Amino acid sequence: MDRRLVAGLGLFVVGVVADVATTYVAIAFGPFVEGSPIGRHFIDRYGLVRGMLATKLAGMVLIAIPVAIADRDRNVVLAVMFGGVGVLSCLAAGYNLIRIAGA
């Protein structure tokens, strides 16, 4: 398996787990507001975890389309798609931690 793809998958898993975990903690500390309107829609419709996963899926599609149009091979598209959503999820988890800390 391609090294970039493995790194992207690892970042994806870490980011999604961190985002879901910190979201649960943020909800426990007070009212939680989803920053993304698409995320808000999916969470309202499908519930927290399934809605967050649907938001991640939508992000993966939005990231993968321009990379695929740029005529990259499948491994590059997958690595960028998973890695991009992983980075965004890590940023969301960081934001949740800042909210939990009270800043």
Sequence and secondary structure as in RCSB ss.txt:
>XXXX:A:sequence
MDRRLVAGLGLFVVGVVADVATTYVAIAFGPFVEGSPIGRHFIDRYGLVRGMLATKLAGMVLIAIPVAIADRDRN
VVLAVMFGGVGVLSCLAAGYNLIRIAGA
>XXXX:A:secstr
  HHHHHHHHHHHHHHHHHHHHHHHHHHTS    S HHHHHHHHHH HHHHHHHHHHHHHHHHHHHHHHTT  HH
HHHHHHHHHHHHHHHHHHHHHHHHHHT 
